[in-house]
Amino acid sequence: MLSIVSMFAMGPILLFVGSAGASAHTAYQTTRKNAGTPKASNVTIDPKTGVVISYGNSAITYNVPPSSLVTLGRALFLQNCASCHGTEANGVPVNGTSGAYPNLVGVGPATIDFWIDSGRMPAADPRAVEANRRVARLDAKQALAIAAWVNSLDPSYPDIPTPHLKHANLSDGAALFALNCAACHTIEGDGDALAQGTFAPSLRNIPAFQVVEAIRTGPGNMPRFTGNLSDKQVRDIVGYVTTEIQHPQNPGGFGLGGLGPVAEGFVGLLIGVGLLALVGFWVGERQ
């Protein structure tokens, strides 16, 4: 399902993947504020079981996958994921090659949901340097069910986010995006090539909750933003991405596909200078 080279191409990102059976709670830094965890959040607890079912605030609500999906999740995991990650999700496949694939125990539901719901997993090619976004093989409920089962092995965070974008500050989101995201995804959100065959994907068709999942979990080469961005700041970035980047208004005229100053300069030279040259040639011929 999640190949070691495609999911964690850069060493530091392996912080939250421990050895088989180890807890990832410490590595995920759940004691930090604004990390997609219940700390400093409004927590909702099931009065019958005493278990946390959601937490968050006015910016983002995080929902714990329901335990009713655990049985379905295990069946789906065994069918789609166990050949690489092992029957216990500990990264040890049937042939016993420990460490061949990431240990998923304790990584948190948002991580599992992101990789499955974005279509990157189950992997088309487990040996690929980076998994491409594809049409998902499993639907949203199935992805949630697998996340529920993996989380039942060692409950962790972050859980499945729902950003509340109605009051997102797009100006703050634009500034935060430029500071934290544009270096890789480009200022237009079109993505770009990185090192050693990896790339930052385009943000053009990414649903809002997956943008939050990516920011909070750090898939692939992306850093994990825990503690340095509040839920409100994450919400503002998501608001900017899902409006100005995904649905640009282009008040200055034709947007040229949002390709940036290189495309604009090319069009300026080709059409603007070219047209002036033709006009000059025509005037010269008339003289």
N, C-alpha and C positions, 0 to 999 in steps of 0.2 A: 504494500500500500504506500508507505512513505519511504522512499529510498534514502539512504544516508547521504548520497551525493546530491540528490535533488532537493531534499528538505533542508539540509544544513551544510551548505557549501563552504561556509567560513567558520573556522574553529570556535571563536568566541560565542557563536550562536548556540553551541552545544551545551551551554550552561544548564538548561533545564532538562536535559536528557541524561539521566543517571544510568548506572549499571542495572542489570535486570533485577526488578523487584524493589529498587530504591525509590524513596519518596522524592518528588520534585518540588515539594513545598518551599524548602529553604532556597533552592536555586531560583524559584520564581519570585522571591523577595516579597512574600505576601504581607510582611510587616510594614511595608512602605505605603504611604498614602497615595491616592490617585493611581493605583496600579490595576484597576479593574477587579478589586477584591472588596469584601464587605467592610474593610476598615474605613472608618469615617463616612459610612453610608447609612441610608435608611434600610434596615433589614426587615424582611417579612418572613415570619416563621410559621410553619404549619402547626396549628394548635394541637393536632392529634398526635403528631410524631415528634414535634420539637425540632424538626429539620429545617434549615434555611431553604426557602424556595425562590427567593428573589432578593435583590439588594440594588442600591443605586441612589439616584437623586433626580432632580428635574432635568438634568442633561442627558443621562443614559441610565437605563434600567438593565440589569443583568439577571437573566432567568436561568435557574438550575434546570437541567433536563429532567423531566418527570421520571420517577422510578418505574412507572408502569411500562416504560419502553425498554427496560433493561433486558428482558428475555428476548425480545425481537432484535435488539442491538447485538446481543451475543451471537445469535444465529446469522445475522448479516455479516458480522465481523469474521466469523469462521468461513463464510462463503467467499468473501471479497478481500480480506486483509491478512488472514492467518498464515498464508503461504509465505509471506515475507516477515511479518511481525510476530509470528508465533501464536499459538492458541491462547496464550495468557497475555498477549499484547506487550510482552517484555523484550521484544526485539530478537528473540531466539527462534528461528524457524525450525521446521521439522527435522532438518538435517543436523541441527545442533550447532550451527556456526554462530556462536555468541558474538554480538556486536556487528553483525552483517547489516542489520537494519535498526532504526532507532527504537529505543524503548519508549512506549507511549504511556506507561503507567505514571499518572500524576501530572500530565502536561496540561490538563484543563480542558473542559468541553469546547471552548471557543477555538482552540487549536485544531481539534479533530474536525469540528464543523467546518472551519474555513477550508481545509484541504479537500474534504469530500464535496462540499457544496459548490466549490469553485471548479470542480471537475478535474483537479490535478491528481486526485487519488480516487479509486485505485489507479496506480500508475500505468500508463500505456507502455512505458519503457523504464523499468526500475533502475537501469544503469545510466539513464540520461543525466547530464550535468545539472539541468534544471527542468522541473516539470512545468509544462505549458498549461495555461487555463484552457479548459475544453467544456463542451456540453456535459453536464454532470451525468454519470452513469446511475447514480442513486438520487432519489428525490430528497426534498428537504426533511421530510419526516424520517426517512431512513438514515440520513446523516445525523439527525438529532438522536435517533435510537442508538447508533453506534457510539456517539459521544456519551450517551447516558450509561451504556455498559462499561466503557473504558473508565468513566469517572467513578463508577461504583467500585472499581478495584482499589482506588486510592483517591478520594475526593479532593479536587484542587480547583484552581482558578486560572484565568477568568472564565465566567460562565457566558451564556449566549447573550450578546448585547442587543438592545433596542434603543437606538438614538432618537431623542425627541428634537426634531429639527425645526419646529415651528418658531422658536425664539433664537435660532442660531445667529451669531454675529458674523456676517460674511466678510466684513472688513478685517476683523481679527483672524478669521479663518484663512484669508488670503495671505496675511502677514506670517502666520504660523506655518502655512504650507510652504511659502517661499523659504523660510528659515530651516524647516525640518525635512521637507520632502522633495523640493524642486531639484536638488543636486543630483538625484537619481532619476526621478520620474519626469524631469524637465518642468519648466514653469507652466507649460501648457498641459501637463499631465499625460503626454503621449508615450512616456517610457523611453528608455534608452539602453544601449549596450553597456555592460559592466566588464569586469575582468574575467578571463579564463572561460569564455563561452557562456557566461551568465548575463542576465539582463533584468532591468526594472520594468515590470509590465505596464501597459497602458491602463489608465484609470477611467477610460471612457464609458465602460459598461459594467461598472462594479456596483452592486447594491450597497446601500448605506451601511447595513449591519456588517458586511464583509470588510468595509473600510475600517470600521472600529476593530474588528477581529484582527486585521493585519497590524494596525497600530499597536494593539495591546499584546500581541503574541509574537511578532517579529518573524514572519515566515521567510525561509530561504536566506538571502543576504541582507534582508531588512533588519535594522536594529529594533529591539523591543522597547517601546516607550512606556516605562513604568516608573511613576514617581515624578518624572520631569514634565509631564503633560497632565493637567487635571481633566476630569470628565468633561467639563465645560469647554476646555480648549480642544479636546478631541472632537466634541460635538460641533464646534465651530469649523474645524478642518473638514469634517464630513459634510457639513452644510455647504461649504465652498466647493468641494469636489463634486457633489451631486447636483449643484446648480450651475455655477460659473464655468466649471470645466466640462461637465457632461452636457450642459445646455447653454452654450455661450450666446450672448445677445449681440455681440459685434456692433456696438453703437457707432463705431467709426467707419463702417462700410463692410465690404466683403472680407470674411474672416480667413480665407485661403486655407481652410481646414485646420486652422490653429497650429500651423507648422512653425511659427515663430519668425524671427528677424531674417534668417537665411532665405526662407521662401519669399518673404516680403521684398528683400533686396534683389532677389533674382527676378521677381515680377517687375520691380521698378526698373531694372536694367533692360530686361527683355522688351517690355511694353513701353515704358516711359521713354528711355533713351532711344530705343529702336524707333518709336513713333516720331520722335523729334528728328532723328536722322532721315527718316523717309520724307518728312515735311521739308527739311532742309534741301534734300536732293531734288524734290519736286520744285521748290522755289528756284534752285539753281538752274534746272532745266528750262524753266520759263524765261529766265533772264538771257 
